[in-house]
Amino acid sequence: MSLRLAGHLGLSAPDRPLLAHLGRSADPLDQIDALADHGFGGVQDLFLKLRPAAEQVATATQMARRGLRLSSFGGDPLHWNTPLWSAEDEGGRDALSESVALSCDLAQRFGGAAAVCVAGLDPGRSRPAQVAAMIENLKRHGEAAARAGLVLLVEPIAASRISGLLLDRLEDGLAMVQAVATPSVRLLFDVGHVAMMGRDVVHALSACRDAIGLIQIADVPGRIDPGLGQLDWPAIIGQIAAQRYDGLLELEFEPADPTAEGEAAMLARLASLFGPMQP
């Protein structure tokens, strides 16, 4: 089977896209062209919600014209590390409902997409209570998400990389998705974070196979280009293929060498691992 890759329009900042130097500019429309020209199948935009409405429309139009899918966007780019998803109070739940409604609108505009759902840890409440609240909130919004073509992605993040978040173990993210038990709520399996949790990535992929909605890739240590670190990519790619995963693989890193030559070398490494990408 063929594995398709999705490139990003910026991770640490909206003006630092994956192909900043190979594209004509860092502008989203130029980056969409660059990704399409280099054979990518999709686009990730963590900052999509912060872009003006006219730019969102232009982005959706350009992606459709170039045959690219929106793989995911940041569900709450300004509040991603706050306890929004675990809100129990009326004000917090109202804010969450407004956020999900905006995400549903975006999913419809792009013909379907996924929103990344991360919650910060509230030191004033017990972790089990916050996990239970997030499960209930995901259940509450699952039906509306499904109608809009929106997938809500639960992402466990390694504490060694980013501390202070509610879900920092893969098992807890998997258990949450299983507890919600709706197709519109899935697990975001981030290879880099899973490796930083000390897990064997191949075994973890197998254990989570029925819950995964999206896979993100990065090498370790740190978050670097696949092929520059310690992970066994042939084994990981083989497992992904064996599971018949048919979604996009998001590149969740910034090129180690942020130059045109470095980006070209990164693309060559990706081709050696995943096979040639055809424009």
MOWOZI-V125155 format. One record per backbone hydrogen bond with DSSP energy under -0.5 kcal/mol. NH is the residue of the N-H (numbers start at 0). CO is the residue of the C=O. Records with the same first field share a line. If there is no record, write none. Layout:
NH->CO + CO
This chain:
3->1
5->248
6->41
8->43
10->15
15->12
17->7
19->16
22->18
30->26
31->27
32->28
33->29
34->30
35->31
36->32
37->33
38->35
39->34
40->4
41->4
42->68
43->6
44->71
45->9
47->44
49->46
50->46 + 47
55->51
56->52
57->53
58->54
59->55
60->56
61->57
62->58
63->59
64->60
65->61
66->62 + 63
67->62
68->40
70->42 + 68
71->42
72->113
73->44
74->115
76->73
78->75
79->75
81->78
83->81
84->81
86->83
92->88
93->89
94->90
95->91
96->92
97->93
98->94
99->95
100->96
101->97
102->98
103->99
104->100
105->101
106->102
107->103
108->104
109->105
110->107
111->106
112->148
114->150
115->72
116->152
117->115
119->81
120->163
121->119
122->120
124->121
129->125
130->126
131->127
132->128
133->129
134->130
135->131
136->132
137->133
138->134
139->135
140->136
141->137
142->138
144->140
145->141
146->142
147->143
148->144 + 145
149->144
150->112
151->183
152->114 + 150
153->151 + 185
154->116 + 152
155->153
156->166
158->167
160->157
161->157
165->118
167->165
172->168
173->169
174->170
175->171
176->172
177->173
178->174
179->175
180->176
184->181
185->151
186->210
187->153
188->186 + 213
189->187
190->188 + 215
193->189
194->190
195->191
196->192
197->194
198->193
200->198
203->199
204->200
205->201
206->202
207->203
208->204 + 205
210->207
211->207
212->186
213->186
214->247
215->188
216->249
218->223
223->218
227->224
229->219
232->230
235->231
236->232
237->233
238->234
239->235
240->236
241->237
242->238
243->240
244->239
248->3
249->214 + 247
250->5
251->216 + 249
252->250
257->255
258->256
262->258
263->259
264->260
265->261
266->262
267->263
268->264
269->265
270->266
271->267
272->268
273->269
274->270
277->275
278->276
